[in-house]
Amino acid sequence: MPTYDTACLYSTVKNTSGQRKKFGFLPPHGRELDVDEEFTIYGDAREAVLRFERVTDRRQIMAFEAAIERGDIKIIQTPSPVLQDVDTGESKILELDGGVLSAVDPCWEESVSV
């Protein structure tokens, strides 16, 4: 049975604060990151900071925005949008390679060897 790559479904953030720091807004209950440590989150990082039981609580969003504004954390990658070609019905995602933006097959359509 083939194994499929799902890496494009995740976001990565990086501690750029210059010190070991706890980011209380990172799911599921906050995460302490070393200097330059990266953390991977399922889905879009901007949406992941919302805790489903407190959707109306803006503290998590405000803390995330403040950390970005201070330069404490950097979003390295988020999932690309999935676009469907109206003529062929094929789904593609966006990929940036060497400054060139193009539409490519989604990662989950590619099998990888284990």
Residue, then its C-alpha position, 0 to 999 in steps of 0.5 A: m500500500p502506498t504512503y502519501d505525503t501530507a506535509c503541505l497540510y501543515s504550518t511551521v512557525k519559528n522562534t525568532s525572539g533570540q531567547r528561549k520563550k513560551f508562546g502560550f497561543l501555540p496549540p494545544h496548550g502553549r509551547e516553549l521553543d528554543v532560539d530558532e526552533e521551529f514548530t509544526i502545526y496541522g492546518d493554518a497557523r493563524e487559525a490554529v491559535l484559536r482554541f475551539e472552546r474559546v472562539t470568541d476569546r480574542r486573547q490568543i489572536m492578540a498575543f499571536e499578532a503581538a509576537i509577530e509585530r515584536g519579531d518574536i515569532k515568524i510564520i515560515q509556511t502555511p498550507s497553500p490554497v487548493l484550486q480546482d481547474v474549471d475545465t479539467g476538474e483537477s485540483k492544484i496548489l500554489e508553489l513558490d520555487g526560486g521566486v517563481l509561482s506555479a500551480v502543482d499537484p497537491c502533496w497528498e497525490e504523491s506517494v512516497s517510499v517509506 
